[in-house]
Amino acid sequence: MGGLSPCPFCDGRGLVTFERAPEVEPCTECRGSGRLYTDAEYRGVFDALLREKGIFADRDLRLLLLGLSALERRLSELEAKLRP
């Protein structure tokens, strides 16, 4: 299972600033999230976010993450059935 870590390219801010101007743009390494996930396919990212946020996650966000995690598990089950 993968793990979350702060993006070293933007110091976990998700944004990259320019040297001479206040404009910013999303970090290209973490795509603006401020974090990197070790699994290239992002398998398990919803569970990792739930573990990270714990009981402090917003109720709506927690419900969304729980639903997405259940959907990911169901997809894994279906993929396993389809493999020869």
Secondary structure by P-SEA (a helix, b strand, c coil): cccccccccccccccccccccccccccccccccccccccccccaaaaaaaaaacccccaaaaaaaaaaaaaaaaaaaaaaaacc
